[in-house]
């Protein structure tokens, strides 16, 4: 087990160092006098760069980097700290919980304001669920039902205009079942006919809810905007009857 953990640690360390941006200031050779010094410095870069990225995403978006370094250094050296370990964990947990709540409320208010203003625009239609949509182009094709599988092209954005996913950019349409996607997608695509293109404005409760998807840069309580082109309803193979199965054997 120790060998596996060590191997994983070394892999992460080497990968992070390889991806780190090269600074314009060269490190004096005499600082890295031996392999232990080099490893130690590399470890500092790895931990520091990763932690710096984490601080950017801390709820509230504020921190005192000098005190972060001071607390880290004192804890690492075993020196006396201003807070003991239990006090530090309690304060950190309470602070982050409060800051996250404030941040979530701000995201929610921003999304509600956007949707309230958006539904008043010309061409915007609203369903009973709160889904908003705009018909970009229409067609005389067939409409899918909830159990259908479809092929689409789409662009997904936040209300700030940030593209978080796009089959158009990848250059390849996507196939999926309408019972396998977020409620806003399932409802919206069923309004479309094959060959049409719609823009959907999806409330958070019909999208990724109160949690969002942080790794995709979708904050909690986020309404989403999707431009969708319905290319095809995928024909499902009909299951063979018992008589047909007997005949085919």
N, C-alpha and C positions, 0 to 999 in steps of 0.2 A: 504493500500500500504506500509506504514512504517513497519507494522508487517511482511509483506512478505519479504521486503528487509532485515530486522533484522534477520529473520529466516534463509534466504539464507546465510547471512554473518556468522552467528554462525556455520552453517553446514560446510562451506568452511574452517573456522578457525579450527574447531575440526578435520576435515579430514586431513588438512595440518599438524597439530600438531601430529596426530597419525602416519603419514607417515614420519615425520622428523627423521633423524638418531640420535640415542642417542650418546651424546658426552662422552668422557672418564672422563671429569671433572664434578663432581657433583656440582650443584648450592647450595651455602650456604642457609640454611633454613631461616636465618634472613632477606634475601633480599626479600623473598616473604612473607611479614608479614600478608597480608590479601588477600581477593579474588580480589580486584581491582589491587593489585600488581601482582598477579598471572596472571590475565587476560592481564594486560599491557605487562608483559614479554612474554606471549604466543603470543600476537599480534606482538610484535617485532620480534619474531622468524619467525612467518608466513610471515610477510612483507619482512623481510631480506632474508630468504631463497628463496622466490619467485623472489625477485628483483635480487639476485645473479645469478639465472638461466637466467633471462632476459639479464643481462649484458654479459653473455657468447655468446649470439646470436646477440649482437649489431653489425650493419654493420661496418666493419673495425676491429672488435674484440679487440679494445683497449679502456680503460677507466682508470681514476685516482680514485680509490676507496675512497681515503681520501677526495678528493674534492666532490665526490658524497655524502658522509656522512655529510660533512660540509654544503653543500647546502641544503640537506634534513633537517638537524637539525635546521639551521637558519630559513628555511621556516616554519617548524613545530612550532617553538617557536615565530614566528612573528618578529624575529630580522631583522636588516638591512642586505640585501643581496647585492652581488657585481653586480648582474643583476636584473632588475625588472622583473615581471612576463611576460610581453610582449616581452622584449628583450630575455629572456630565451627561450620562445617558438619559436621565430623566429630563433635564433641561432641553437637550437636543430633540428628544421625542416630542415634548410639549410644544416647542417652538415650531418644528416642522409641521406638526398637525395643524396648528393655528395658521401658519403662513399658507399651507396648502388650501385650507378652507377659504381664506381670503382670496387666494388666486383663483380657485374654482368658481367662487361667486362672481368674480370679475369676468371670467370666461363666459359664464352663463348669461350674465346681463348683456354682455357684448353680442352674443349670439341671438338673444331674444330681440334686441334692438335692430340688428341686421334684418331678421326675418320680418319684423313688424313693418319696417320701411320697404323691404323688397316686395312684399305682397301688394303694395299700393302702385307698383310700377305697371305701365301698360304691357299687356300680353301675359302677365303672370296669373296663373290659375292655381287654386288651392283646393285640396281634397279634404274630406271630413277628418282625416288623421292629422292634418297640418302640413302634409307634403305640398311643396310648391313646385310648379313646373312651367316651363316655357317651350312652346313648339318652335324649333328652329327651322325644320323642314318636315313636311308630311308626305305620306305615300299611301297607296291603296292596297297595301299588303295585309296579311293576316295578323291578328293579335295573338300573343302567347297567353297561356293560362299558367296558374301557379305551379303546376306539376311539370311544365315544359323545361327543356334544356335549350339554351339560346347561344348564339354567337354574336358578340358585340365588339365595338371599338369604344373606348371611353378615355376621358381625362378627369381625374379627381383632384379637387382643390379645396383648400380651407377658405374661409371668407376673407382672409388677407390676401388671397391670390396665390398662395404657395402650392405648387403642384407636388402632391405626395405619391401619386401613382398615375401611370399613363400607358395604356396599350398602344396608343398612337406613337408615342416616343419610342417604344420598343419595336414598332413596325409589325406587330402581329396581333390579330384579334384574339379574344378570349372566349372560351366556352364554359358555361356553368349552368347548374340547375337553379331555377328561380326560388326553390325551397332551400337553397344553400347559402343565401346572401343576406345582407342586412335588410330589415323590413322596408326601408325606403326604396331600395333597389327592387325588391320583389314587387311592391305595389306599383312603382313607377314604370318599370319595363312592361308590365301588363297593360298599361295605357297606350303603349306604342304599337304601330304597325310595322311590319318588315319593310326596311328601306327608309324609315323616318329617323329623325334626329331630334332629341329633346335635351333640355337643360333642366336638371333637378336641383332643388334647394331643400336639403334634407335636414329636419330638426334633429338635435342630438339624440332624442329618445327613439328615433327611427334609424339612427346610425350606430355609433360606437359608445353611446350612453355617457354615464357619469365618469367613466374611467378614461375614455379616449384610447389612443394607441401611441404612447410616448415614443416608442422606437420608430414610428412612422411620422413623427412630428405632428400628431393629431392630439391637441390638448383635450382635457376633460370638458364635457358639456359643449362639444364643438358641432355646430351645424356644418354640413359639407355641401359642396357644389360639384355636381357631376355632369359633364356633357357626354351623352350616350347616343351612339348610332346602332340601331338594331339591324344586324346584317342578315341573320337567318334564325329560323326556329329549327333546331336539330330534330330530325325525325327519329323517333324511338322505335327500336325493333319490337314488333308485337310478339309476345310470348307464344310459343307453339302450344296448340291444344294436345291433349293426350292422343287423339286419333292421328294428328299430324306427326307426332313423335314416333308413333308405331310405324307409320308409312315410310318415314325417313330411315328407319333402322334396317 
